[in-house]
Amino acid sequence: MHVSGRMLFVLMVALASLGAMSQERAEQSTTDNEIRIGNVMPYSGPLSEFGAIGQAEAAYFDMINDRGGINGRKVRFITRDDNSDPTTALELTRNLVEKDDVQLMFGSFGTPGNLAARWYLNERKVPQLFVASGDEELSQAKAFPWTMGWQPAFRSEGRIYANYIQAYYPHRKIVVLWQNDQFGRALLKGIEEGLGNLNRLVLVDIAFDIADEHLEGHVSILKRAGADIFVFLGVPSTASKVIKLAASLNWHPVFIVNDASASIANAMAPAGLQNSAGVISTAFLKDPSDPAWKDDPAMKDWFAFMDKYHHVESTNNSAALYGYAAAEALTQVLKQCGDDLSRENVMRQAAALRDYHPTVALPSIRMNTSPDSYLPIKQMRLVQFDGRSWQPFGEVIETAFMEGAAR
C-alpha cells in the first residue's frame, strides 16, 4: 500500500511536470533565431483559386529569409490545406498550435474556417492576425482581442455599391446574383442596408452555390426581369462566366462586381475584354494585370519577386498579390516587435499601426489600427474597367466604414 501511494505521488508529480512543460512550450513557441507562423488555406476544394494567397505568402517569407529574416530571426511559415472545409480548418489550426508550436496564426482564408478557430485561439491567447476575410465578426476588438481582420469589410463594400447606385442611377431597377455563403450574404446585407427603403427596386435576387451548374438559367431569369443594373457577388471564376453569359444573351446592363472578382487576369480577360468593358467595382490593391501599373516601382518589385521566388504560370494573379501585401503588413508588425516576440506584444504592435502603406496598395490606402479598432483597411476606390485598365473615379471612400468593429 505504501509503495502504491508513493508511485501514485510520483505519477502525479510527473504529470504536473509534463503539464508545466506543455504550457511552457505553448507560451515559448519561438526561439532566438526563428519565428513560427501558422496558416490554413484552400489549396484544394471549390475555393482552391484562393490558394494562390498562401503560396505567395510562403514565397514572400522565403524572400525575407534570404534578406536575413526579421530582426535577425528567420521565418518558418507552416501552411496547411483545409480542402475548403471549415471543420478541417479548425483541426489544422489546433495541430499548428499544439504540434507545430506556431507563435501565431496569420492570413488563414475564409469566414467559416476563421470563425470556427476564433474561440480556440482566443481562449489560448494565440494571435489570429490579418485573416483573409472581410467579415466584420472577425474584427471585434473587445469580444475577441486576439483576432484581427485585414481587408475592408464586405458589408461596407456592399454599402458602397448601394451608394453608387443611388448617386448615379437613382430609381433604376436592380437584380442581384450572390454567392450563397457568409461572404455573399455579408455583401448583400451591405447593399440592402445602403439602399434602405429603395430595396423595392431590387426586382430579383438569386443565390447560387460555388459549384452551381445552372448559371445560364440564373442569368436568363435575371435578364427577363427587365432590370437596368446587375450586381454580381462571388468569386472571379464565376464572375467571368456570368459576364460572358450576359453578353451571349445580348444583355448589357450596368454591371457591378465585388472587389474579390475584380481581376483583369482572373475574371475580365476570361470573360472577354470587350464583354467586360464598363464593369464597375471597388479596389484597395493594385491589379497586377493592369497596364496602368507597368512603370510603378512597387509593381516592378512585385514582378521581380514573382520571377525569383514564386515560379507560377502567371504573375498577374490578384489573389497572389493579396497574399504578398498581407505578408508585407505582417512583416511590418513583427519588425515593430523588436526582440519581444511574445504573443501579447505581437497583438500590441498589430494594434499600433499608423498610416502604414502596403507597397502594392492603391496610393491613398493606409492601414490604421488601435486597441479599439481591428479593421486595418477602411478605404476603397470605385473603379470602372475600360476594356484594358481599371479607371478610378470619385474620391477615396471612407464614409461607408464609419461603424467601427470594436464590439
Buried (B, 14 or more C-beta within 10 A) or exposed (E): EEEEEEEEEEEEEEEEEEEEEEEEEBEEBBBEEBBBBBBBBBBEBBBBBBBBBBBBBBBBBBBBBEEEBBBEBBBBBBBBBBBBBBEBBBBBBBBBBEEBBBBBBBBBBBBBBBBBBBEBBBEBEBBBBBBBBBBBBBBBBEEBBBBBBBBBBBBBBBBBBBBBBBEBBEEBBBBBBBBBBBBBBBBBBBBBBBBEEBBEBBBBBBBBEBEBEEBEEBBBBBBEBEBBBBBBBBBBBBBBBBBBBBBEBEBEBBBBBBBBBBBBBBBBBBBBBEBBBBBBBBBBBBBBBBEBBEEBEBBEEBBEBBEEBBEEEEBBBBBBBBBBBBBBBBBBBBEBBEEEBEBEBBBBBBBBBEEBBBBBBBEBBBBBBEEEBBBBBBBBBBBBBEEEBBEBEEEBBEEBBEEBBBE
